[in-house]
Amino acid sequence: MSKDLKLFKDFWNDVPSIFNRNWNFPKLFNDEFDKILNGKSDFEEFEDKYVVELEVPGVEKDEVNIGLKNDNLTISWNRERENKDGDKKNYKYERREGSFSRSFNVEGADSNKIQAELKNGLLKIVLPKLEEAKSKKIEIK
C-alpha cells in the first residue's frame, strides 16, 4: 500500500471521531455515518422477543463477535483487506476495511436463549424476552 493511500485510509477511518472532536456532532450523525459505510440493520421488538438483522457481506461467522451486557447487545467485527501481490498496472479497491461495531438496547432479553444465524451475508439474531419482561394484560375487576 502506498504511503498516500495509507494516509487517506487512516484519515477516512477516523472521520467520525474528527467530526465529533472538532465540531461536537451528535451521536446520531455518527450512527448514520457508520450505517452508510458498514451496511444496514433492522431492529424489531415484539411482545416476546427482539429480532436484529444486519448485512455483513464478506464476513465469516468466526469473525463476528456478539455480546450481551447490561441489556446492550453488541455486534462487532474487523475486516482486513486481503494482501494482493503481483505486478499491477491498474487496480481499484472499493471494498471497505476496518472495524465495525453496533449496539442495541434489548432490555429483558434472555441471554440463555439467544440464537444467531449467518446466511448469505445476512446475520439474524433472535433474543427471546424473559417471562417477567413480557407485557401482561391486567384484568379489571
Phi and psi restraints in degrees (value plus and minus 20) as a CYANA .aco file:
   2 SER   PHI     -89.6   -49.6
   2 SER   PSI     138.4   178.4
   3 LYS   PHI     -82.2   -42.2
   3 LYS   PSI     -61.6   -21.6
   4 ASP   PHI     -84.6   -44.6
   4 ASP   PSI     -62.4   -22.4
   5 LEU   PHI     -84.3   -44.3
   5 LEU   PSI     -60.7   -20.7
   6 LYS   PHI     -84.3   -44.3
   6 LYS   PSI     -62.0   -22.0
   7 LEU   PHI     -81.9   -41.9
   7 LEU   PSI     -63.7   -23.7
   8 PHE   PHI     -83.9   -43.9
   8 PHE   PSI     -64.3   -24.3
   9 LYS   PHI     -80.0   -40.0
   9 LYS   PSI     -65.3   -25.3
  10 ASP   PHI     -82.5   -42.5
  10 ASP   PSI     -61.9   -21.9
  11 PHE   PHI     -83.3   -43.3
  11 PHE   PSI     -67.6   -27.6
  12 TRP   PHI     -80.1   -40.1
  12 TRP   PSI     -61.3   -21.3
  13 ASN   PHI     -88.3   -48.3
  13 ASN   PSI     -41.8    -1.8
  14 ASP   PHI    -118.7   -78.7
  14 ASP   PSI     -19.9    20.1
  15 VAL   PHI     -74.5   -34.5
  15 VAL   PSI     -67.9   -27.9
  16 PRO   PHI     -77.9   -37.9
  16 PRO   PSI     -61.7   -21.7
  17 SER   PHI     -91.9   -51.9
  17 SER   PSI     -50.8   -10.8
  18 ILE   PHI     -84.4   -44.4
  18 ILE   PSI     -66.2   -26.2
  19 PHE   PHI     -80.0   -40.0
  19 PHE   PSI     -65.3   -25.3
  20 ASN   PHI     -85.4   -45.4
  20 ASN   PSI     -62.7   -22.7
  21 ARG   PHI     -89.2   -49.2
  21 ARG   PSI     -62.1   -22.1
  22 ASN   PHI    -112.0   -72.0
  22 ASN   PSI     -50.8   -10.8
  23 TRP   PHI    -143.0  -103.0
  23 TRP   PSI     -17.0    23.0
  24 ASN   PHI      31.9    71.9
  24 ASN   PSI      25.5    65.5
  25 PHE   PHI     -84.7   -44.7
  25 PHE   PSI     127.4   167.4
  26 PRO   PHI     -88.4   -48.4
  26 PRO   PSI     140.4   180.4
  27 LYS   PHI     -78.7   -38.7
  27 LYS   PSI     -51.3   -11.3
  28 LEU   PHI     -76.7   -36.7
  28 LEU   PSI     -61.9   -21.9
  29 PHE   PHI     -80.0   -40.0
  29 PHE   PSI     -65.7   -25.7
  30 ASN   PHI     -83.3   -43.3
  30 ASN   PSI     -59.6   -19.6
  31 ASP   PHI     -82.7   -42.7
  31 ASP   PSI     -64.4   -24.4
  32 GLU   PHI     -86.3   -46.3
  32 GLU   PSI     -61.4   -21.4
  33 PHE   PHI     -80.5   -40.5
  33 PHE   PSI     -63.3   -23.3
  34 ASP   PHI     -83.1   -43.1
  34 ASP   PSI     -60.9   -20.9
  35 LYS   PHI     -84.0   -44.0
  35 LYS   PSI     -60.2   -20.2
  36 ILE   PHI     -82.7   -42.7
  36 ILE   PSI     -62.3   -22.3
  37 LEU   PHI     -99.4   -59.4
  37 LEU   PSI     -48.4    -8.4
  38 ASN   PHI    -138.6   -98.6
  38 ASN   PSI     -17.6    22.4
  39 GLY   PHI      92.1   132.1
  39 GLY   PSI     153.8   193.8
  40 LYS   PHI    -129.6   -89.6
  40 LYS   PSI     137.9   177.9
  41 SER   PHI    -158.3  -118.3
  41 SER   PSI     133.6   173.6
  42 ASP   PHI    -140.3  -100.3
  42 ASP   PSI     114.8   154.8
  43 PHE   PHI    -147.9  -107.9
  43 PHE   PSI     104.3   144.3
  44 GLU   PHI    -149.8  -109.8
  44 GLU   PSI     118.3   158.3
  45 GLU   PHI    -135.1   -95.1
  45 GLU   PSI     106.1   146.1
  46 PHE   PHI    -131.0   -91.0
  46 PHE   PSI     154.4   194.4
  47 GLU   PHI     -81.6   -41.6
  47 GLU   PSI     -54.1   -14.1
  48 ASP   PHI    -132.1   -92.1
  48 ASP   PSI     -21.9    18.1
  49 LYS   PHI    -185.1  -145.1
  49 LYS   PSI     146.9   186.9
  50 TYR   PHI    -133.2   -93.2
  50 TYR   PSI     125.6   165.6
  51 VAL   PHI    -151.2  -111.2
  51 VAL   PSI     106.9   146.9
  52 VAL   PHI    -140.2  -100.2
  52 VAL   PSI     109.0   149.0
  53 GLU   PHI    -144.3  -104.3
  53 GLU   PSI     111.6   151.6
  54 LEU   PHI    -156.9  -116.9
  54 LEU   PSI     109.9   149.9
  55 GLU   PHI     -93.5   -53.5
  55 GLU   PSI     105.8   145.8
  56 VAL   PHI    -155.4  -115.4
  56 VAL   PSI      38.7    78.7
  57 PRO   PHI     -82.2   -42.2
  57 PRO   PSI     114.1   154.1
  58 GLY   PHI      58.1    98.1
  58 GLY   PSI     -16.5    23.5
  59 VAL   PHI    -122.5   -82.5
  59 VAL   PSI     110.9   150.9
  60 GLU   PHI    -106.5   -66.5
  60 GLU   PSI     134.5   174.5
  61 LYS   PHI     -81.7   -41.7
  61 LYS   PSI     -51.0   -11.0
  62 ASP   PHI     -96.2   -56.2
  62 ASP   PSI     -27.6    12.4
  63 GLU   PHI    -111.5   -71.5
  63 GLU   PSI     -34.6     5.4
  64 VAL   PHI    -110.2   -70.2
  64 VAL   PSI     113.7   153.7
  65 ASN   PHI    -132.2   -92.2
  65 ASN   PSI     106.9   146.9
  66 ILE   PHI    -142.5  -102.5
  66 ILE   PSI     107.7   147.7
  67 GLY   PHI    -158.5  -118.5
  67 GLY   PSI     132.1   172.1
  68 LEU   PHI    -149.5  -109.5
  68 LEU   PSI     100.0   140.0
  69 LYS   PHI    -168.8  -128.8
  69 LYS   PSI     111.3   151.3
  70 ASN   PHI      31.1    71.1
  70 ASN   PSI      26.9    66.9
  71 ASP   PHI      44.5    84.5
  71 ASP   PSI      -1.9    38.1
  72 ASN   PHI    -136.3   -96.3
  72 ASN   PSI     101.6   141.6
  73 LEU   PHI    -109.9   -69.9
  73 LEU   PSI     105.6   145.6
  74 THR   PHI    -140.4  -100.4
  74 THR   PSI     110.9   150.9
  75 ILE   PHI    -140.1  -100.1
  75 ILE   PSI     109.4   149.4
  76 SER   PHI    -168.0  -128.0
  76 SER   PSI     139.0   179.0
  77 TRP   PHI    -181.6  -141.6
  77 TRP   PSI     145.6   185.6
  78 ASN   PHI    -145.0  -105.0
  78 ASN   PSI     104.6   144.6
  79 ARG   PHI    -132.8   -92.8
  79 ARG   PSI     103.2   143.2
  80 GLU   PHI    -132.5   -92.5
  80 GLU   PSI     124.4   164.4
  81 ARG   PHI     -92.4   -52.4
  81 ARG   PSI     115.8   155.8
  82 GLU   PHI     -87.0   -47.0
  82 GLU   PSI     112.3   152.3
  83 ASN   PHI     -95.5   -55.5
  83 ASN   PSI      95.6   135.6
  84 LYS   PHI    -130.6   -90.6
  84 LYS   PSI      87.2   127.2
  85 ASP   PHI    -109.4   -69.4
  85 ASP   PSI     148.8   188.8
  86 GLY   PHI     110.1   150.1
  86 GLY   PSI     153.1   193.1
  87 ASP   PHI    -107.6   -67.6
  87 ASP   PSI      85.8   125.8
  88 LYS   PHI    -128.5   -88.5
  88 LYS   PSI     116.0   156.0
  89 LYS   PHI    -122.4   -82.4
  89 LYS   PSI     -51.9   -11.9
  90 ASN   PHI    -163.0  -123.0
  90 ASN   PSI     113.0   153.0
  91 TYR   PHI    -174.8  -134.8
  91 TYR   PSI     134.2   174.2
  92 LYS   PHI    -170.7  -130.7
  92 LYS   PSI     101.7   141.7
  93 TYR   PHI    -128.9   -88.9
  93 TYR   PSI     100.0   140.0
  94 GLU   PHI    -135.6   -95.6
  94 GLU   PSI     -37.4     2.6
  95 ARG   PHI     -93.5   -53.5
  95 ARG   PSI     115.0   155.0
  96 ARG   PHI     -98.4   -58.4
  96 ARG   PSI     125.1   165.1
  97 GLU   PHI    -143.3  -103.3
  97 GLU   PSI     140.0   180.0
  98 GLY   PHI     113.7   153.7
  98 GLY   PSI    -191.5  -151.5
  99 SER   PHI    -121.7   -81.7
  99 SER   PSI     137.7   177.7
 100 PHE   PHI    -159.8  -119.8
 100 PHE   PSI     121.5   161.5
 101 SER   PHI    -173.2  -133.2
 101 SER   PSI     113.5   153.5
 102 ARG   PHI    -154.0  -114.0
 102 ARG   PSI     125.3   165.3
 103 SER   PHI    -148.2  -108.2
 103 SER   PSI     126.4   166.4
 104 PHE   PHI    -155.2  -115.2
 104 PHE   PSI     119.9   159.9
 105 ASN   PHI    -101.8   -61.8
 105 ASN   PSI     101.3   141.3
 106 VAL   PHI    -149.0  -109.0
 106 VAL   PSI      39.8    79.8
 107 GLU   PHI     -77.9   -37.9
 107 GLU   PSI     108.3   148.3
 108 GLY   PHI      64.4   104.4
 108 GLY   PSI      -8.5    31.5
 109 ALA   PHI     -92.1   -52.1
 109 ALA   PSI     124.6   164.6
 110 ASP   PHI    -108.3   -68.3
 110 ASP   PSI      84.9   124.9
 111 SER   PHI     -85.8   -45.8
 111 SER   PSI     -39.1     0.9
 112 ASN   PHI    -102.8   -62.8
 112 ASN   PSI     -30.6     9.4
 113 LYS   PHI    -141.2  -101.2
 113 LYS   PSI      -3.0    37.0
 114 ILE   PHI     -90.4   -50.4
 114 ILE   PSI     116.0   156.0
 115 GLN   PHI    -142.4  -102.4
 115 GLN   PSI     117.2   157.2
 116 ALA   PHI    -153.0  -113.0
 116 ALA   PSI     118.7   158.7
 117 GLU   PHI    -160.5  -120.5
 117 GLU   PSI     115.8   155.8
 118 LEU   PHI    -137.6   -97.6
 118 LEU   PSI      97.5   137.5
 119 LYS   PHI    -165.3  -125.3
 119 LYS   PSI     106.9   146.9
 120 ASN   PHI      32.6    72.6
 120 ASN   PSI      21.3    61.3
 121 GLY   PHI      58.2    98.2
 121 GLY   PSI      -8.9    31.1
 122 LEU   PHI    -140.8  -100.8
 122 LEU   PSI     100.2   140.2
 123 LEU   PHI    -115.1   -75.1
 123 LEU   PSI     103.1   143.1
 124 LYS   PHI    -138.8   -98.8
 124 LYS   PSI     106.4   146.4
 125 ILE   PHI    -142.9  -102.9
 125 ILE   PSI     105.9   145.9
 126 VAL   PHI    -133.2   -93.2
 126 VAL   PSI     105.2   145.2
 127 LEU   PHI    -141.1  -101.1
 127 LEU   PSI      78.4   118.4
 128 PRO   PHI     -83.3   -43.3
 128 PRO   PSI     129.1   169.1
 129 LYS   PHI    -107.8   -67.8
 129 LYS   PSI     129.8   169.8
 130 LEU   PHI     -83.1   -43.1
 130 LEU   PSI     131.1   171.1
 131 GLU   PHI     -76.3   -36.3
 131 GLU   PSI     -61.8   -21.8
 132 GLU   PHI     -92.3   -52.3
 132 GLU   PSI     -34.8     5.2
 133 ALA   PHI    -109.2   -69.2
 133 ALA   PSI     -33.8     6.2
 134 LYS   PHI     -93.4   -53.4
 134 LYS   PSI     129.1   169.1
 135 SER   PHI     -86.9   -46.9
 135 SER   PSI     121.9   161.9
 136 LYS   PHI    -145.8  -105.8
 136 LYS   PSI     115.0   155.0
 137 LYS   PHI    -101.1   -61.1
 137 LYS   PSI     111.5   151.5
 138 ILE   PHI    -122.5   -82.5
 138 ILE   PSI     103.5   143.5
 139 GLU   PHI    -103.8   -63.8
 139 GLU   PSI     116.3   156.3
 140 ILE   PHI    -111.3   -71.3
 140 ILE   PSI     110.4   150.4
